[in-house]
């Protein structure tokens, strides 16, 4: 299991995108940080915009870089920002692998990417919980867009995991043809509807039959 809320296989986070994420999910860690820290409130409020200082800062060498960890670069309407940030990634010659994660995989389509890229979608459940999923698309629509995105390195992150219908959830994940599933629990005490230990264990066993399963450290609470 990985430690904390970040993937342990990520060596660096890079946040050249500022402004309020249009998905506005109630459990979002960025929104919680905005309430605690004025600098975060300044960076991640208002219109979506490029942070030129971050965009042009020196990146690592031969590292795994999580792009826009505090925002969703591929949210609808971010075409200019996507083109600008991907342009920097494509021109990077330092041997880095870039990790792109979104709740709007429709935004993945039609762009040129670095050769070393990994694409991840967030899929909290097969169900749509309007109270907790903000302005995101239904999980089934996310899957439909991701399944037709023909790239080699694809992952699904189920975090924060919410209660699900086992057979349908497994089927949705399977059709995406992914190399890994990352599973994590709610770390923010948001009162989310969560699966039972038994259902979660059955999900993990089923997923291991066709993909690699990576369990995040915060999942221990649900498996205890």
LINPE-V633075 format. One record per residue. N is the residue number from 1. SS is DSSP state (hx for helix, st for strand, lp for the rest). NEAR is the number of other ideal C-beta (glycine too) atoms within 12 Angstrom. D_FIRST is the distance of its C-alpha to the first C-alpha in Angstrom with 2 decimals. Layout:
N|SS|NEAR|D_FIRST / N|SS|NEAR|D_FIRST
//
This chain:
1|lp|20|0.00 / 2|st|21|3.78 / 3|lp|17|6.68 / 4|lp|15|9.56 / 5|lp|30|10.95 / 6|lp|26|11.23 / 7|lp|31|9.57 / 8|lp|18|8.76 / 9|lp|22|11.13 / 10|lp|29|13.85 / 11|lp|22|16.32 / 12|st|27|18.84 / 13|st|27|19.73 / 14|st|34|23.34 / 15|lp|29|25.18 / 16|lp|36|28.74 / 17|st|39|29.18 / 18|st|32|30.48 / 19|lp|30|31.94 / 20|lp|28|30.99 / 21|lp|39|28.69 / 22|lp|29|30.90 / 23|lp|32|28.16 / 24|lp|23|28.14 / 25|lp|33|25.35 / 26|lp|24|25.70 / 27|lp|33|22.00 / 28|lp|35|21.83 / 29|hx|30|20.34 / 30|hx|34|23.12 / 31|hx|25|25.76 / 32|hx|22|24.51 / 33|hx|23|24.59 / 34|hx|25|28.10 / 35|hx|15|29.29 / 36|hx|13|28.28 / 37|lp|17|29.19 / 38|hx|12|32.51 / 39|hx|13|31.42 / 40|hx|22|28.64 / 41|hx|19|31.26 / 42|hx|16|33.62 / 43|hx|27|31.28 / 44|lp|34|29.90 / 45|lp|23|33.08 / 46|lp|14|36.03 / 47|lp|16|36.47 / 48|lp|31|33.89 / 49|st|23|34.80 / 50|st|27|33.89 / 51|lp|25|33.11 / 52|hx|15|35.30 / 53|hx|13|34.11 / 54|hx|26|30.48 / 55|hx|27|31.64 / 56|lp|17|33.55 / 57|lp|17|31.38 / 58|lp|16|30.43 / 59|lp|30|27.10 / 60|lp|20|24.98 / 61|lp|15|25.77 / 62|lp|15|23.59 / 63|lp|22|20.50 / 64|st|29|18.14 / 65|st|37|19.75 / 66|st|34|18.73 / 67|st|42|22.21 / 68|lp|40|23.23 / 69|lp|32|19.95 / 70|lp|33|22.21 / 71|lp|46|24.40 / 72|lp|42|24.89 / 73|lp|48|27.02 / 74|lp|43|27.88 / 75|lp|33|29.18 / 76|lp|23|32.70 / 77|lp|20|35.44 / 78|lp|33|33.56 / 79|hx|19|35.40 / 80|hx|16|36.82 / 81|hx|34|33.58 / 82|hx|36|31.73 / 83|hx|20|34.53 / 84|hx|27|34.61 / 85|hx|39|30.93 / 86|hx|31|30.53 / 87|hx|20|33.68 / 88|hx|33|32.14 / 89|hx|34|29.08 / 90|hx|21|31.40 / 91|lp|18|33.53 / 92|lp|31|30.77 / 93|lp|14|31.52 / 94|lp|20|28.84 / 95|lp|17|26.66 / 96|lp|30|23.86 / 97|st|29|21.63 / 98|st|39|21.77 / 99|st|37|19.26 / 100|st|43|21.19 / 101|st|39|19.87 / 102|st|41|22.33 / 103|lp|41|23.38 / 104|lp|34|26.67 / 105|hx|39|26.26 / 106|hx|28|30.05 / 107|hx|34|29.98 / 108|hx|35|28.26 / 109|lp|22|31.43 / 110|lp|16|34.31 / 111|lp|28|32.95 / 112|lp|15|32.80 / 113|lp|32|29.41 / 114|lp|29|28.44 / 115|lp|17|28.02 / 116|lp|24|24.44 / 117|st|30|22.96 / 118|st|34|19.98 / 119|st|38|20.68 / 120|st|43|18.40 / 121|st|42|19.65 / 122|st|40|18.41 / 123|lp|49|19.11 / 124|lp|40|18.47 / 125|lp|37|20.55 / 126|lp|31|23.55 / 127|lp|25|25.67 / 128|lp|25|27.15 / 129|lp|26|26.96 / 130|lp|14|29.71 / 131|lp|15|29.10 / 132|lp|29|25.54 / 133|lp|30|25.49 / 134|lp|26|28.27 / 135|lp|22|30.25 / 136|lp|36|27.81 / 137|lp|29|28.94 / 138|lp|22|28.33 / 139|hx|36|25.12 / 140|hx|25|27.48 / 141|hx|22|29.27 / 142|hx|40|26.15 / 143|hx|34|25.38 / 144|hx|20|29.03 / 145|hx|30|28.94 / 146|hx|39|25.68 / 147|hx|27|26.82 / 148|lp|19|29.95 / 149|lp|34|28.28 / 150|lp|14|28.67 / 151|lp|27|26.22 / 152|lp|15|24.22 / 153|lp|24|20.81 / 154|st|36|19.75 / 155|st|38|16.55 / 156|st|45|16.16 / 157|st|40|13.94 / 158|st|44|14.26 / 159|lp|41|13.90 / 160|lp|38|15.25 / 161|lp|44|15.50 / 162|lp|37|19.04 / 163|lp|25|20.94 / 164|lp|34|21.99 / 165|lp|20|24.35 / 166|hx|25|22.38 / 167|hx|15|24.74 / 168|hx|20|25.59 / 169|hx|35|22.08 / 170|hx|30|21.16 / 171|hx|21|24.45 / 172|hx|34|23.92 / 173|hx|41|20.61 / 174|hx|21|22.20 / 175|lp|25|25.23 / 176|lp|38|23.37 / 177|lp|23|22.82 / 178|lp|34|19.39 / 179|lp|20|17.25 / 180|st|28|13.81 / 181|st|37|12.58 / 182|st|42|9.92 / 183|st|44|9.71 / 184|lp|41|9.70 / 185|lp|33|12.20 / 186|lp|32|15.21 / 187|lp|25|14.82 / 188|lp|24|18.56 / 189|lp|14|20.22 / 190|lp|23|22.09 / 191|lp|14|23.03 / 192|lp|28|21.75 / 193|lp|23|22.49 / 194|lp|31|19.28 / 195|lp|31|18.95 / 196|lp|16|19.26 / 197|hx|18|16.65 / 198|hx|13|18.74 / 199|hx|25|18.98 / 200|hx|32|15.28 / 201|hx|21|14.79 / 202|hx|20|17.74 / 203|hx|39|16.44 / 204|hx|31|13.25 / 205|hx|15|15.65 / 206|hx|23|18.15 / 207|hx|34|16.07 / 208|lp|19|14.92 / 209|lp|15|18.66 / 210|lp|19|19.23 / 211|lp|26|16.24 / 212|st|20|12.82 / 213|st|30|10.07 / 214|st|29|6.86 / 215|st|32|5.00 / 216|st|31|4.84 / 217|hx|23|4.95 / 218|hx|28|8.54 / 219|hx|34|8.50 / 220|hx|18|8.82 / 221|hx|20|12.36 / 222|hx|31|13.37 / 223|hx|24|12.21 / 224|lp|10|13.89
//
